[in-house]
Amino acid sequence: MKINPGLLAILLTVAASSILAGMDSLGKILMRDFSTFQVTWARFLFHSILVALVFWWQGQRDFVHTRAPKTQLLRGLCMVGVNTSLYMAIKTVSLAEATALMYLSPVLVTLLAGVLLGEKVMPRHLAAVAAGFSGVLVIIRPGFQSFEPALLLAFFASFLLALYFLLTRKVALVDNHRTSLFYTSIVGAVVLSCIVHWWWKTPEPWQWLLLACMGMLGASGHFLLIKAYSLLPASELSPWLNAQVVAATLFSVFLFHDVLGWNFFVGTGLIVGAGMLLWLHNRRMIRKLDDECRA
């Protein structure tokens, strides 16, 4: 039976989001024995090795050539910051809360695009930004006794991820997705290889396998997303990326036995709702432009 391409794209997006949440869960487990930097190093190293092998086997050997080396380097450094900050956060806070805060990044893209790129920011955009930041405050609860400073690391990671998205938008004009995917991982692998020896702990053979799985899960998740985007526009798939928040919540509750309070669900609802508001607005604008072109 042939699956509708649109439905297949949605299923691939949900699967990719779940795999990436699983990668973060494995990272949280591994950080019981290893430093954040060693776990993050393994995530990037094995990711880049697998990506390079797959592209080489497919005969797509142009992936190492980039027309924007400085931008690709900055993208890679942003992703190093994203993963390092996120993993430092989930050492002490729940995976669900940290992942929810990360999903503020689509809202921040709108804000940063206005500040850095001069794009027009409309009242709807400002409303979404306000709702998203309100969700952050509800989850973090600054000033309360239960305030956890480590959540600020996840909040910082969302800023870096938003910057990463803007740089990806820029570099997409000159480099193909294979090149961008490779440089996303290889920059992290090289940078972290230079410093990981300060926190090095020699893994047992079975631990090496788990560290390699980190990279394989990361690469698999990104490969599935690329396939999904080849079947359906990114604007249509955006809401389904929220599956990672759902998956992270399930891992938090059933794997790590985290107890999530009302503030998590209210804050997550505000953050996801802000992202949905932007998605609906962008979708409406795209349809309007299509109608004008047909006319």
C-alpha positions in Angstrom: 0.0 0.0 0.0 1.4 3.4 -1.0 1.4 6.0 1.7 0.4 9.6 0.9 3.6 11.7 0.7 2.1 14.3 3.0 1.3 11.7 5.6 4.7 10.1 5.2 6.4 13.4 5.8 4.4 13.9 9.0 5.3 10.4 10.2 9.0 11.0 9.4 8.9 14.3 11.3 7.3 12.7 14.4 9.8 9.8 14.2 12.8 12.2 13.9 11.6 14.3 16.8 11.2 11.2 19.0 14.6 9.9 18.0 16.2 13.2 18.9 14.4 13.2 22.3 15.8 9.7 22.7 19.3 10.9 22.0 19.0 13.5 24.6 17.7 10.9 27.1 20.7 8.7 26.4 23.0 11.7 26.9 21.4 12.3 30.3 22.1 8.7 31.2 25.7 8.8 30.0 26.4 12.0 32.0 26.0 10.0 35.1 29.5 8.6 34.3 31.0 11.1 31.9 31.3 14.9 31.6 29.0 17.0 29.5 31.9 17.7 27.1 32.8 14.1 26.6 29.2 13.1 25.9 28.7 16.1 23.5 32.0 15.3 21.8 30.8 11.7 21.1 27.5 13.0 19.8 29.2 15.2 17.2 32.1 12.9 16.4 30.1 9.8 15.6 27.4 11.9 13.9 30.0 13.4 11.5 31.6 10.0 10.8 28.2 8.4 9.9 27.1 11.4 7.8 30.4 11.3 5.9 30.3 7.6 5.3 26.7 7.7 4.0 27.3 10.6 1.6 30.5 9.0 0.4 28.7 5.7 -0.2 26.0 7.5 -2.1 28.6 9.1 -4.3 27.7 12.6 -3.1 31.3 13.6 -2.5 30.8 17.4 -2.8 29.5 17.7 0.7 32.9 18.9 2.0 33.0 21.9 -0.3 31.3 25.1 1.1 30.9 28.5 -0.5 30.4 30.1 2.9 33.1 28.7 5.3 32.8 31.5 7.9 29.0 31.1 8.1 29.2 27.3 8.3 31.8 27.7 11.1 29.6 30.0 13.0 26.6 27.6 12.5 28.7 24.8 13.9 29.8 26.8 16.9 26.2 27.7 17.6 25.2 24.0 17.6 28.1 23.2 19.9 26.7 25.9 22.3 23.2 24.6 21.9 24.1 21.0 22.8 26.6 21.8 25.5 24.2 24.2 27.3 21.2 21.8 26.9 23.2 18.9 28.3 24.5 20.9 31.2 20.9 21.8 32.0 19.5 18.3 31.8 22.1 17.0 34.3 20.1 18.7 37.0 16.6 19.5 35.6 14.1 17.4 33.8 14.5 16.7 30.1 10.9 17.8 29.5 11.4 21.3 31.0 14.7 21.8 29.1 13.2 20.7 25.8 10.1 22.9 26.2 12.3 25.9 26.8 14.3 25.0 23.6 11.1 25.3 21.6 11.0 29.0 22.2 13.6 29.2 19.4 11.1 29.5 16.5 9.6 32.5 18.3 13.0 34.0 18.9 13.8 33.6 15.2 11.1 36.1 14.4 12.5 38.6 17.0 16.1 38.2 15.9 15.2 38.4 12.2 13.7 41.8 13.0 16.7 43.0 14.9 19.5 41.4 12.8 18.0 41.2 9.3 15.7 44.1 9.4 12.6 42.0 8.6 9.3 43.6 9.5 7.9 42.6 12.9 4.1 42.8 13.0 1.8 42.9 16.1 1.1 39.2 15.7 4.8 38.5 15.9 5.1 40.6 19.1 2.1 38.8 20.6 3.7 35.4 19.9 7.0 36.6 21.4 5.2 37.9 24.5 3.4 34.6 24.9 6.6 32.6 24.5 8.5 34.6 27.0 5.5 34.3 29.4 5.7 30.5 29.0 9.5 30.7 29.9 8.8 32.6 33.0 6.1 30.2 34.1 8.4 27.2 33.7 11.5 28.9 35.2 9.6 30.8 38.0 12.3 33.2 38.9 12.1 34.5 42.4 10.3 31.4 43.7 11.9 28.9 46.1 11.7 26.2 43.4 13.7 28.3 40.9 16.3 26.2 39.2 19.2 28.2 37.7 20.1 25.4 35.4 16.9 26.1 33.4 18.6 29.4 32.3 21.1 27.2 30.4 18.2 25.7 28.3 16.9 29.2 27.8 20.3 30.3 26.5 20.4 27.3 24.3 17.1 28.4 22.7 18.7 31.7 21.8 21.7 30.0 20.2 19.3 27.6 18.3 17.4 30.6 16.9 20.7 32.1 15.7 21.6 28.8 14.2 18.3 28.7 12.3 18.9 32.2 10.9 22.4 31.3 9.8 21.0 28.1 8.2 18.5 30.2 6.3 21.4 32.4 5.0 23.7 29.5 4.1 21.0 27.6 2.3 21.3 30.2 -0.6 24.8 29.0 -1.4 25.3 25.4 0.0 23.2 22.3 -0.3 21.7 20.4 2.6 24.4 17.7 2.6 27.1 20.3 3.1 25.2 22.0 5.9 24.5 18.8 7.6 28.1 17.7 7.5 29.5 21.0 8.8 26.9 21.1 11.6 28.6 18.0 13.1 32.2 18.2 12.0 32.8 21.7 13.5 31.6 20.4 16.9 33.7 17.2 16.5 36.9 19.2 15.8 36.3 21.9 18.5 35.4 19.5 21.2 38.3 17.1 20.3 40.6 20.0 21.1 39.3 20.3 24.7 37.7 17.0 25.7 41.0 15.6 27.1 40.6 17.9 30.1 37.5 16.0 31.1 38.4 12.6 29.6 37.4 9.4 31.2 38.2 6.2 29.3 34.9 4.4 28.5 34.4 0.6 28.9 33.6 -1.2 25.5 29.9 -1.2 26.2 30.0 2.5 27.0 31.8 3.2 23.7 28.8 1.6 22.0 26.4 3.9 23.9 28.5 6.9 23.0 28.5 5.9 19.3 24.7 5.5 19.6 24.5 9.1 20.5 25.9 10.1 17.1 23.9 7.5 15.2 20.6 8.7 16.8 21.5 12.4 16.0 22.4 11.5 12.4 19.3 9.4 12.0 17.0 12.1 13.3 18.4 14.7 10.9 18.3 12.3 7.9 14.6 11.7 8.6 13.9 15.4 8.8 15.7 16.0 5.5 13.6 13.3 3.9 10.4 14.8 5.4 11.3 18.3 4.1 11.8 16.8 0.6 8.2 15.6 0.7 6.5 18.6 2.3 7.4 22.2 2.9 9.0 23.1 6.2 6.1 25.5 6.9 3.7 22.6 6.8 5.8 20.4 9.1 6.5 23.0 11.7 3.7 22.0 14.1 4.7 18.4 14.1 8.1 19.2 15.4 6.4 19.7 18.8 6.4 15.9 19.0 9.9 16.2 20.5 8.4 18.0 23.5 5.8 15.2 23.9 8.5 12.5 23.5 10.8 14.3 26.0 7.9 14.5 28.5 7.3 10.8 28.2 11.0 10.0 28.6 11.1 12.3 31.7 8.1 10.7 33.4 8.7 7.0 32.5 12.5 6.8 32.2 13.7 9.3 34.8 10.5 9.4 37.0 10.4 13.2 36.9 7.4 14.8 38.5 6.1 17.7 36.3 4.1 20.4 38.0 1.4 22.7 36.7 3.9 25.3 35.7 5.5 22.9 33.1 2.2 22.3 31.4 1.0 25.9 31.4 4.4 27.2 30.3 4.8 24.6 27.6 1.3 25.4 26.4 2.2 29.1 26.1 5.5 28.4 24.2 3.9 25.9 21.8 0.9 28.1 21.4 3.2 31.0 20.4 4.9 28.9 17.8 1.5 27.8 16.5 0.4 31.4 16.2 3.4 32.2 14.1 2.9 29.1 12.0 -0.8 30.1 11.3 0.3 33.6 10.4 3.0 32.4 8.0 0.8 29.9 6.4 -1.9 32.6 5.8 0.7 34.9 4.2 2.0 32.1 2.0 -1.5 31.3 0.8 -2.2 35.0 0.2 1.0 35.3 -2.0 0.0 32.1 -3.9 -3.5 33.6 -4.6 -1.9 36.9 -5.8 0.5 35.0 -8.1 -2.4 33.0 -9.6 -4.4 36.2 -10.1 
